[in-house]
Amino acid sequence: MATKPDTIFRALDRKAAAVTEFTMRQYRTKISTWVVLIVGFMVISLLLLFYVDGMQKDYESIDNDGDSEDWDGDGYPTGQERLYGTDPSSSDSHPGLLVPPVEPDPPEKWIDEDDFDWDSTPGSGQTISVGYDDDGDCDRDDRTDSQKDSNDNNVPCDIILEGPQEGLNDDFTVEADNFVDEDPDDAAYAKEAIHRASVLAIGKLGFVFIIGIFVPLFLATGLIRDEMSSGTMHYMLSKPIARTEVFLYRILGYLGIVWPYLAILVFISAMVTGLAGPSDSFFRFSEFGIWLSVLFAAMLATLVYGMLFCFFGVLWRYGIILAIPFAAWELGMALLSMGVPEASILKFSVIGWALTIVDSAAMLVWPDLDLFIQMGWWGGGGDGTGLFGSSIEGTAPLTYFSSKPSLGSIGPFVSMLIATSVLLVQAAVLWLIGGILFKGKEIE
């Protein structure tokens, strides 16, 4: 039987497979590997337990506008009196005196009498979303035209939400006529907001940062250094194989352990949040896009950090001492990316680009995210400009953990491609520098 010629590509395949398999076998037999992976699993499990507990909690609806109160003591809630045109401040004026008389509503009816209902239409360089009066306490015959159109848009009893306008502002502006959509379903909003905030928190902090940086910190720093110190590197270099190749193939072996581990953890997280999250169906299938982006971002993060920490190990016997301050820097950048996502300094970090991938996917999977956050601030009486106003429960954490990609007006899909390209370039540069450094090192 004829054999295939031994081309350079087949030789590379054999060398790559040998070093990669040897590296993976080393990892599988080390107790330290399993300790690191189990600790990572426990961290994600703890975050998921907090999430499930949050989803099981009952969120109380709040009377945001006070119209469930019976201020005059006549047995009729203020909202009902406004609806029928009686005086809510006088016990001698109430719907029971009308012909025919009206029975008093239970106060609970006026706690969540309206919910957010938006009819989104494109405007000139902006988005205009309009909500309407659901309960009729704006559109009454005894109200003047100016009262019904207090936002001066010539449409009675509505809400206008505008923004952001390119080149003018990055915020949403809400202008509502009096008594329109003033008391949304706080409990439903809170559960959805906390669900979205939890998915982003687990994905960004749990996977992309904690798993993405600390697993490489303990598994990749000694990839080359440990073999150099123990003398076993001589066995690898005794074959006709370049040191830059050894550097790369060792990283491939490390990724052969870490990437399947990440995929399993992300799949578990997607199943838990998909089943436990608020939904009209059995499972929230639409959010697989978020979790795929989390997996992809975490895989790229572990690649770049693996290259970097392996380089530190080649640079110095105690490379982990160099890696720890860098990990602290990346933690600061991770927190900054959620507090001040537009900060230019984020472009000089790994985590900033990795989180851009998740933020871009969130905008694609949840196209109403900005509007949803604004509704939470406005529905709770806040101004939507920060974390220190009143809001519906869940709005503040969702505001913190969700960020727009810090690439200006570029769309989310293009932002994702740019961030991916930057991370791959970082990994390639670190491989070349690490390989060159490794060439000049003496093997003990």
C-alpha positions in Angstrom: 0.0 0.0 0.0 1.4 3.4 -0.9 2.1 5.8 1.9 1.4 9.5 1.8 4.6 11.7 1.4 5.8 13.2 4.7 5.0 16.8 4.0 5.8 19.7 6.3 2.2 20.0 7.2 2.0 16.3 8.3 5.1 16.8 10.4 3.6 19.9 12.0 0.4 18.0 12.7 2.3 15.2 14.5 4.4 17.6 16.6 1.3 19.6 17.5 -0.7 16.6 18.5 2.2 15.1 20.5 2.9 18.2 22.6 -0.8 19.1 23.0 -1.7 15.6 24.1 1.3 15.5 26.5 0.2 18.9 28.0 -3.4 17.7 28.5 -2.2 14.5 30.1 -0.1 16.5 32.5 -3.1 18.7 33.5 -5.4 15.7 34.0 -2.9 14.1 36.4 -2.3 17.2 38.5 -4.3 17.7 41.7 -3.8 21.5 41.4 -5.7 21.4 38.1 -8.7 19.8 39.6 -8.6 22.2 42.6 -8.7 25.2 40.3 -11.5 23.8 38.1 -13.6 22.8 41.1 -13.1 26.2 42.7 -14.3 27.8 39.5 -17.3 25.5 39.4 -18.2 26.4 43.0 -18.0 30.2 42.2 -20.4 29.8 39.3 -22.7 27.5 41.3 -22.8 30.1 44.1 -23.8 32.8 41.7 -26.5 30.6 40.2 -27.8 29.9 43.7 -28.2 33.6 44.3 -29.9 33.9 41.0 -32.4 31.1 41.7 -33.1 32.6 45.1 -33.8 36.0 43.5 -36.2 34.4 41.0 -38.1 32.6 43.8 -38.6 35.9 45.8 -41.9 37.6 45.7 -41.6 41.3 44.7 -44.1 43.7 46.1 -45.9 46.0 43.9 -45.8 49.6 45.1 -48.4 52.3 44.6 -46.1 54.7 42.7 -48.7 57.5 42.4 -50.8 57.1 45.6 -54.1 56.6 43.9 -54.9 53.5 45.8 -55.1 55.6 48.9 -58.4 56.8 50.3 -57.3 60.2 51.5 -60.8 61.5 52.3 -62.0 58.4 54.1 -65.1 57.8 52.0 -64.2 54.2 51.1 -63.2 55.0 47.4 -59.6 55.0 46.2 -58.3 58.2 44.8 -57.8 56.7 41.4 -61.5 55.6 41.2 -62.6 59.1 42.2 -60.4 60.7 39.6 -61.8 58.3 37.0 -65.4 59.2 37.8 -64.7 62.9 38.3 -65.5 63.2 42.0 -63.4 65.1 44.5 -60.8 62.7 46.2 -60.2 65.2 48.9 -63.9 65.4 50.1 -65.8 62.7 51.8 -69.0 64.2 50.5 -68.1 63.6 46.9 -67.6 60.1 45.7 -68.8 57.7 43.0 -71.4 56.1 45.4 -73.5 59.3 45.1 -73.7 59.0 41.3 -76.8 57.6 39.5 -76.5 54.7 39.3 -74.2 54.5 42.3 -70.8 52.9 41.8 -69.4 50.3 44.2 -65.9 51.1 45.6 -62.9 49.3 44.0 -60.5 47.4 46.2 -57.3 49.4 46.8 -55.3 46.7 45.1 -56.9 47.5 41.8 -55.1 50.9 41.8 -51.7 49.7 42.7 -50.8 48.3 39.3 -53.5 49.9 37.2 -51.3 50.6 34.3 -48.4 48.7 32.7 -45.9 49.8 30.1 -47.4 49.6 26.6 -45.2 51.1 23.9 -45.7 51.5 20.2 -42.2 52.1 18.9 -41.8 53.9 15.6 -38.6 55.2 14.0 -38.1 58.9 14.0 -35.5 61.2 12.4 -32.2 60.0 13.9 -34.0 58.9 17.0 -36.5 56.5 18.4 -40.0 57.7 19.5 -42.0 55.4 21.6 -45.5 56.2 22.7 -47.4 54.8 25.6 -51.1 55.4 26.1 -53.5 56.0 29.0 -54.9 52.6 30.0 -57.2 53.3 32.9 -58.9 56.5 31.7 -57.9 58.8 34.5 -56.3 61.2 32.0 -58.9 61.1 29.2 -61.8 62.4 31.2 -64.4 64.9 30.0 -63.7 67.3 32.9 -60.0 67.6 32.0 -58.9 70.5 29.9 -57.0 70.0 26.6 -53.9 71.4 28.2 -54.1 68.9 31.1 -54.5 66.1 28.6 -51.6 67.3 26.5 -49.1 68.5 29.1 -46.2 67.3 27.0 -47.3 69.6 24.1 -47.1 67.1 21.3 -50.7 67.6 20.2 -51.6 64.0 21.2 -53.8 63.8 24.3 -53.0 61.3 27.1 -49.7 59.8 25.8 -46.0 59.4 26.6 -43.2 60.3 24.3 -39.8 58.8 24.9 -37.0 60.1 22.6 -33.4 59.2 22.2 -30.6 58.7 21.9 -29.9 61.2 19.1 -26.6 60.8 17.4 -24.4 63.8 17.9 -26.7 65.4 20.4 -27.1 63.1 23.4 -26.9 59.5 24.6 -29.8 59.6 26.9 -33.5 58.9 26.7 -36.0 61.7 27.5 -39.5 60.9 28.8 -42.3 63.4 28.5 -45.7 62.1 29.7 -49.1 63.7 29.9 -50.6 63.8 33.4 -51.9 60.4 34.8 -50.6 58.3 31.9 -49.0 54.9 32.6 -48.0 56.2 36.0 -48.2 53.0 38.0 -46.6 49.9 36.2 -46.5 46.3 37.4 -43.5 46.6 39.7 -43.4 42.9 40.5 -43.3 41.8 36.9 -40.7 44.5 36.0 -38.5 43.7 39.0 -38.3 40.0 38.2 -37.4 40.6 34.6 -34.9 43.3 35.4 -33.2 41.1 38.1 -33.1 38.2 35.7 -31.4 40.3 33.0 -29.0 41.8 35.5 -28.1 38.4 36.9 -27.4 36.9 33.4 -25.1 39.8 32.7 -23.4 39.7 36.1 -22.8 35.9 35.9 -21.6 36.2 32.4 -19.4 39.2 32.7 -18.0 38.9 36.2 -18.4 35.1 36.8 -17.2 33.8 33.5 -15.3 36.5 31.5 -13.5 37.9 34.6 -13.3 35.3 37.4 -13.0 32.2 35.3 -11.4 34.0 32.4 -8.5 35.4 34.4 -7.9 33.2 37.4 -8.0 29.8 35.7 -5.2 31.0 33.3 -3.4 32.6 36.3 -2.9 29.2 38.0 -2.8 26.9 34.9 -0.9 28.8 32.3 1.8 30.7 34.2 3.9 27.5 34.7 3.2 26.0 31.2 6.8 26.6 30.1 8.5 27.6 33.3 7.7 24.4 35.2 9.2 22.3 32.4 12.3 24.5 32.2 12.8 24.3 36.0 12.3 20.5 36.2 14.5 19.7 33.1 11.7 17.9 31.3 11.7 20.6 28.6 14.9 18.9 27.2 12.7 16.0 26.1 10.4 18.2 24.0 13.3 20.1 22.5 15.2 17.0 21.6 12.9 16.6 18.6 13.2 18.9 15.5 10.7 21.4 16.9 11.0 25.2 17.2 10.6 26.8 20.6 7.9 29.1 19.3 6.0 25.9 18.3 6.4 24.4 21.7 5.0 27.7 23.2 2.0 27.5 20.9 1.3 23.8 21.4 1.6 24.0 25.1 -1.1 26.7 25.0 -3.2 24.5 22.8 -3.0 21.7 25.4 -4.0 24.2 28.1 -7.0 25.3 26.0 -7.9 21.7 25.4 -8.7 21.5 29.1 -10.1 25.0 29.7 -12.4 25.5 26.7 -14.5 22.3 27.2 -14.7 23.2 30.9 -16.0 26.7 30.0 -18.5 25.2 27.6 -19.9 22.8 30.3 -20.3 25.6 32.9 -21.9 28.0 30.4 -24.3 25.3 29.3 -25.3 24.6 32.9 -25.8 28.3 33.5 -27.9 28.8 30.4 -30.1 25.9 31.4 -30.6 27.2 34.9 -31.5 30.8 33.9 -33.6 29.6 31.0 -35.7 27.4 33.2 -35.9 29.6 36.3 -36.3 33.0 34.5 -39.6 34.7 34.1 -41.3 33.6 30.9 -44.7 32.7 29.4 -43.1 29.6 28.0 -41.3 26.6 29.5 -37.8 28.0 28.6 -36.2 31.3 27.6 -34.7 30.1 24.3 -34.0 33.6 23.0 -31.2 34.1 25.5 -28.9 31.4 24.2 -27.4 34.2 22.1 -26.2 35.9 25.3 -24.7 32.7 26.7 -23.0 31.9 23.4 -21.4 35.4 23.5 -20.3 34.8 27.2 -18.7 31.5 26.1 -17.0 33.1 23.2 -15.7 36.1 25.2 -14.5 33.8 28.0 -12.7 31.6 25.5 -10.9 34.5 24.0 -10.1 35.9 27.4 -8.6 32.6 28.6 -6.6 32.5 25.3 -5.1 36.0 25.7 -4.5 35.7 29.5 -3.0 32.2 28.9 -0.6 33.6 26.4 0.3 36.5 28.7 0.7 34.5 31.9 2.8 31.9 30.1 5.0 34.7 28.8 5.4 36.0 32.4 6.5 32.5 33.4 9.1 32.4 30.7 10.2 36.0 31.5 10.8 35.2 35.2 11.0 32.1 37.4 8.3 33.7 39.7 6.1 34.9 36.9 3.0 34.6 39.0 4.2 37.6 41.0 4.0 39.6 37.7 0.7 38.1 36.8 -1.1 39.1 40.1 -0.8 42.9 39.7 -2.0 42.5 36.1 -5.0 40.6 37.4 -5.7 43.4 39.8 -5.5 45.9 36.9 -8.0 43.8 34.9 -10.4 43.7 37.9 -10.3 47.5 38.0 -10.9 47.7 34.3 -13.8 45.2 34.6 -15.5 47.4 37.3 -14.8 50.5 35.3 -16.3 49.0 32.2 -19.6 48.7 34.0 -19.5 52.0 35.8 -17.9 54.2 33.0 -18.1 52.0 29.8 -17.1 54.9 27.6 -13.7 55.4 29.3 -10.8 55.3 26.8 -8.5 53.5 29.2 -10.6 50.3 28.7 -9.1 49.9 25.3 -5.7 49.2 27.0 -7.1 46.1 28.7 -8.0 42.6 27.8 -11.2 42.5 29.8 -12.6 45.7 28.3 -12.6 44.2 24.8 -13.9 40.8 26.1 -16.8 42.5 27.8 -17.6 44.5 24.7 -18.5 41.1 23.0 -21.1 40.4 25.8 -22.5 44.0 25.8 -22.9 43.8 22.0 -24.7 40.5 22.2 -27.0 41.9 24.9 -28.0 44.7 22.6 -28.8 42.2 19.8 -30.7 39.8 22.0 -32.5 42.4 24.0 -33.1 45.3 21.6 -35.4 46.9 24.1 -32.7 47.0 26.8 -32.2 50.8 26.9 -35.9 51.4 26.8 -36.5 48.8 29.5 -34.0 50.4 31.9 -35.5 53.9 31.2 -39.0 52.6 32.0 -37.7 51.3 35.4 -36.3 54.7 36.3 -39.3 56.6 35.1 -41.9 54.1 36.5 -40.3 54.4 39.9 -40.2 58.2 39.8 -36.4 58.5 39.1 -34.8 60.6 36.5 -33.0 57.8 34.7 -29.6 59.5 35.0 -27.9 57.4 37.7 -28.1 54.9 40.5 -29.2 57.4 43.2 -32.8 58.2 42.2 -35.9 56.2 43.0 -36.7 53.3 40.7 -38.5 50.1 40.4 -36.6 47.3 42.1 -34.0 45.7 39.8 -33.5 48.8 37.7 -30.3 49.9 39.5 -28.4 46.6 39.1 -29.5 46.2 35.5 -28.3 49.7 34.8 -24.9 48.8 36.4 -24.3 45.5 34.7 -25.5 46.5 31.2 -23.3 48.8 29.1 -23.2 50.0 25.6 -20.1 48.9 23.7 -17.6 51.7 24.1 -17.0 52.2 20.3 -19.1 55.2 19.7 -22.0 54.9 17.2 -20.8 51.6 15.7 -23.5 48.9 15.7 -23.3 46.0 18.1 -22.5 43.4 15.5 -19.5 45.4 14.1 -18.4 46.1 17.7 -18.3 42.4 18.4 -16.2 41.8 15.3 -13.8 44.6 16.2 -13.4 43.3 19.8 -12.8 39.8 18.5 -10.2 41.0 16.1 -8.4 43.0 18.8 -8.3 40.0 21.2 -6.9 37.7 18.5 -4.3 40.2 17.6 -3.3 40.5 21.3 -3.0 36.7 21.5 -0.9 36.6 18.3 1.5 39.3 19.5 1.9 37.7 22.9 2.7 34.4 21.2 5.4 35.9 19.0 6.9 37.8 21.9 6.8 34.8 24.2 8.3 32.6 21.6 11.1 35.0 20.9 11.8 35.3 24.6 11.7 31.5 25.0 14.3 31.1 22.3 16.8 33.1 24.3 16.3 31.2 27.5 18.7 28.5 28.8 17.1 25.3 29.9 18.2 24.2 33.4 
